[in-house]
Every structure is written in structure tokens, then in C-alpha cells.
Amino acid sequence: MAQPRSMSQPSARIDLVHYLVHNKTMKYVNMHDAKTNLSRYVAGLAPGEVLVLCNRNQPVAEVRAISKPKRPIRRIGACKGEFEVTDAFFDPLPQDILDAFNGK
């Protein structure tokens, strides 16, 4: 029968999330190669990936992809019946308002 592990013993298992975040999503690139192909490397980054820039194989900087903010999908006709556009909306503007737009 297996003995229960005490809380003071460290776990020997590998934390998969920690492994994936720190090992699988990093690309190491030397500085000279990054100067030549930076736009290609940045375009290839997925959200959460890190591009590590190295100088003489020593990491010196990280470039991270920024995820786009999620915007709600607008539903066509969501305000139907809430307001009415009258025919006066399409009439030409008065001359004093047109002059204000033109800086006169």
C-alpha cells in the first residue's frame, strides 16, 4: 500500500501549463537575424508566444504578441423602432453652419 505523501515533500511531477508556457511558446533569435527579419518574426507570433532576442546566444530581450481586444458583435437592426430619421435630415445645411465647418 502506498504511503501518503507529506505536505513538506516537493512534488516530482511536471506542471504541464508551466512547461508549455515557458518552453513551447518561446522562439530564440539572434540579434543579427532579428534585425534582418523582425517583421517576419513578429507576423508569425501567435497570442501568448514570446520571441526572445539573443546577443551572442545570451537572452537580452523579449517581444510578445498583444492579443486584440474582443469587441461585441453588433446586431443589424438592434435599434429598429427606437428613433426615426425624418426627411429634414437630408436637407442641405444652413449657410452659417457650412461656414463654421469651413473655418469662416
Secondary structure, 3 states (H helix, E strand, C coil): CCCCCCCCCCCCCCCHHHHHHHHHCEEEEEHHHHHHHHHHHHHCCCCCCEEEEEECCEEEEEEECCCCCCCCCCCCCCCCCCCCCCHHHHCCCCHHHHHHHCCC
